[in-house]
């Protein structure tokens, strides 16, 4: 536990690239200094550049980046040692680094307030990073970076071809990795996938049944509304029919009563005629 704490404390004193495990160049360029009289701002930039080169050589010597051939590392150690002998790497304590970070934070606040930057989000930093990256171009033939506006058309073409090749290689590597992961997932989740397919099929069937039932329900609701709207007209029509039939029945009943009375009168007349005595028959003498 003590060794682990000591290791973390020592790692905290190193550069952010080493502490965070970021990518670093194995071979550090010379970084030529500006010639001629310099302004105070240019002198400050040169001091920062010199300090950055010293840190890069120190990190490459004590913590070489991964993926570099051992023979190449041995060859590069000589250049790192030569640079560090001419420009010694100065060690700082945790308190000094903390004070430096606090000073940088105060200066950043002053610049932010003076330039009215406000709180910049991740999108703003991403945009600035992309703009800065577009100004730098990697030359595969010379194995170095340069400004994009200083590169020739041939260098731009070679850089684009190299970037395309790297993207293809990265894509093939990621595709191979994804294929392996898919195979593992199929083995681990094969039962779940078959069960899911069965449930999805059942769900689709139920969904179709629900849609059919909803369609039938909406149809019957529409028919019910139509029937409900037609009921008053039908009742009125039936009422008219009943009234007409009632009137006709009344007329027929009246006619029937008249005919019945006439029939009774005829029967009475016949009965009276049959009941009368016969008249004597007169004969010629």
Steps between C-alpha positions, in 0.01 A plus 500: 500500500787735583677426170177559312454838669861596426451400135190717470679794661791464257262469204323820607830689457539385139350661192129466428570288191682237710254520791200452271663247267456717192675448167854642481760509221791259531730726301515865605595761240751777549242779496712776352502831684408828339783718374538873530369740761192372678215675670421419865210281388722313253766447768233356730387266222860385443542429872181294499616313190839421655335378822259284299788339306684425824188337646449293184860372510474422872171312460626308196815399690340386826158389368537400133170492310371150421533343159858613428768249400764434767789568262342829405459589869871439561587730210264771625633489857823662388319800354285530813803491729687752286211745512452456876870561562477830313158585647459334842152398609402690812299316764223682687320417821127441529458836673678682217289323239185586694602865518570498125158351425335762719691778320393360162139481618510864615655609171236302308226674698652840419525417129148354497359812666703737281396330175142432617529131422271383776459130571587316181342162445646186351376594153707819501815314603430234237463765231829666599674162505374412153606840364849465650531142376407611148803733502742210563596244236696176542761425231546121468811531284679715758326344804423837654226759536492839332262787443235423241547832319872422447445154348503442126223332305702177489548505877127558551419206274746270680361610836143433387600156368673420829196611697273290278725199549496551877122531499466180298735317734313631801167405343621147423634463853176622654296278266703196605455591864126549450473163324663325795273681743194405294601133508543513876168675540325241283641224719407679822160630393388233250219377725388853575497584129284198411266578788488862389418397143214282627365778721533753220299271271231460766500872560457569129211254482334661801563840348331389178205366698475825694508701178231276349287531814547878500399510134188296569421711806533822304284353223225396740520835676453670164205275421355568846528874441333460162222291653460747784468784253250301288274397793297828509435481126400136523272565798338789314454286189353213701273742686371634170443145376312408818287814478415430137422139581283609794303741282458234235384251763247753626369555149481126436331437835245769421441352156473156654244626751296658219508183294414293806199721570392477136533122513287483812236716332494263205462200731216668686322587175526141377373362827203737494420400145517134586271546802219679305193274392483409138257694283202303344531415138220638285349265236286577195143367517 
